[in-house]
Amino acid sequence: MTGGHGSAAAPAPANILIIKPGAIGDLLHMTPVIRALKGIYPHASITIMVSARVTAQLFADNPLVDEVVIFDKKGEQRTWGGVFKLWKRLRPKRFDLVLNYQRSNLKAWALVAAAIPCRVLVYHKTRTRTIHAILDHLRPLKALGIDPETADRTLDFFPSEADHAFAARFIADNVLAGKRIVAFNPGTSSANKCWPIERFAELGDRLVAQHGAAVVVVGSRDEAPLADAIRAGMQREMYDLCGCSLGELAALLGHCELMVTGDTGPMHIAAAVGTPVLALYGPISPVRSAPLGEKHRIVMHDELECCPCNSFKCKIQSFRLCMEMITVDEVARTAAEMLSDNTR
């Protein structure tokens, strides 16, 4: 086992395991790692270990991934008996290279042991400065001769044929063909990252009136009440796609000209399928997580002394002031500029 150092003459690995439990954005940030590995080891089989059936969808149709394994620390693997059952499943695969992005978890190390003897590269999050998560995740590959600074950092998501068929039906059923579809993603994992819901409604009416846009609200099934609130607040028609699968969402976003969103997983799905993102940031710094590329835009009031605080708990009396300061006018203006760019 090594921590990333080894002979440059070592044989090319035939079977690679990546251990990366995490949320949607965390996992999509791994797709440049997978692409870089496949670039230098084109014949290697790649297995990625995730933490939930939902996030396994992110790789289900990725042609560079051979298998997705679920390591559910709160479910089947919550006991050591469940971990050993998974260990026995991994052992015959004879992995010769393991990338462990969960180094602080003892159960993850127990699963790494299923591959020994093998080479192990361990991820250590950069603490001395803030760098983008994609670059940070690429850093362990330096031991393999891959330059993290020059590696392609674009994200990948490959919706299935069924996902594309779902999106086509949604567009046909709602007579959206030829319309400028704009997705709204109002929900986030933390209340202090959310933009006020009534402002999404006002923004929606403006985009419909001024740009002929068709507004589609997306999110999880639990976020359906947010779509209901936007519908109630809008004078114009909107469309609700809350509760669809991640693949179906990705396929639909591929038809959108723009996504307006907070700092959350679907933002990265939009970036992965090439949809321009207008991201509304507040407490969390975009330096590590923002979508990369010139076609994406960020609206943020970092002139506030407390912004970004990089905390999920707002510590000031004016709760969520950083998000409240983002006006409909400035978001509508930025959206108009982005929609104008799309027509060039």
DAUR-V494167 format. One record per residue. N is the residue number from 1. PSI is psi in whole degrees, -180 to 180 (999 if undefined). Layout:
N:PSI
N:PSI
This chain:
1:139
2:161
3:14
4:-6
5:146
6:176
7:135
8:-18
9:6
10:144
11:151
12:134
13:145
14:-21
15:111
16:136
17:129
18:123
19:112
20:74
21:147
22:-178
23:-180
24:-52
25:-42
26:-42
27:-39
28:-29
29:-11
30:-15
31:-33
32:-31
33:-47
34:-44
35:-40
36:-41
37:-44
38:-26
39:-37
40:-19
41:69
42:-22
43:0
44:147
45:132
46:126
47:134
48:136
49:121
50:180
51:0
52:154
53:-33
54:-50
55:-20
56:-26
57:-25
58:-23
59:2
60:-35
61:19
62:117
63:-13
64:-8
65:127
66:-31
67:146
68:126
69:138
70:124
71:90
72:95
73:-20
74:-4
75:-112
76:-32
77:22
78:-22
79:159
80:-26
81:-41
82:-36
83:-43
84:-35
85:-43
86:-38
87:-46
88:-30
89:-35
90:-33
91:-45
92:-13
93:-18
94:57
95:137
96:-3
97:127
98:132
99:114
100:107
101:15
102:52
103:-20
104:-1
105:121
106:-38
107:-36
108:-40
109:-34
110:-36
111:-33
112:-38
113:-22
114:-20
115:-11
116:136
117:135
118:173
119:136
120:127
121:134
122:132
123:130
124:115
125:135
126:125
127:-22
128:-20
129:163
130:120
131:162
132:144
133:-34
134:-48
135:-42
136:-42
137:-25
138:-20
139:-39
140:-22
141:-8
142:-32
143:-16
144:4
145:9
146:129
147:111
148:-32
149:-30
150:-5
151:148
152:127
153:10
154:152
155:156
156:139
157:130
158:92
159:150
160:171
161:-39
162:-38
163:-46
164:-37
165:-38
166:-47
167:-41
168:-41
169:-43
170:-44
171:-42
172:-46
173:-31
174:9
175:51
176:-2
177:130
178:-7
179:157
180:97
181:127
182:125
183:137
184:131
185:91
186:-19
187:152
188:176
189:-11
190:136
191:-33
192:0
193:0
194:138
195:143
196:132
197:-33
198:-23
199:-33
200:-41
201:-46
202:-42
203:-41
204:-46
205:-39
206:-43
207:-36
208:-48
209:-42
210:-24
211:3
212:28
213:154
214:118
215:123
216:122
217:129
218:162
219:-177
220:171
221:-37
222:-18
223:7
224:-37
225:-27
226:-40
227:-40
228:-41
229:-38
230:-43
231:-44
232:-31
233:-13
234:145
235:-27
236:170
237:145
238:169
239:139
240:121
241:26
242:139
243:-2
244:169
245:166
246:-38
247:-42
248:-41
249:-47
250:-43
251:-42
252:-41
253:-28
254:-19
255:-4
256:145
257:-19
258:148
259:129
260:124
261:159
262:-174
263:96
264:170
265:-50
266:-24
267:-42
268:-31
269:-43
270:-47
271:-38
272:-29
273:8
274:15
275:128
276:137
277:130
278:103
279:131
280:108
281:148
282:-91
283:-28
284:133
285:134
286:-10
287:-37
288:-28
289:-5
290:151
291:138
292:143
293:151
294:-23
295:-8
296:150
297:150
298:135
299:124
300:144
301:70
302:6
303:-16
304:138
305:-31
306:5
307:124
308:145
309:-15
310:41
311:148
312:3
313:116
314:130
315:6
316:162
317:-40
318:80
319:130
320:34
321:-37
322:-34
323:-36
324:-28
325:-15
326:114
327:159
328:-37
329:-48
330:-33
331:-43
332:-39
333:-44
334:-41
335:-41
336:-41
337:-41
338:-40
339:-35
340:-40
341:-34
342:-19
343:-7
344:999
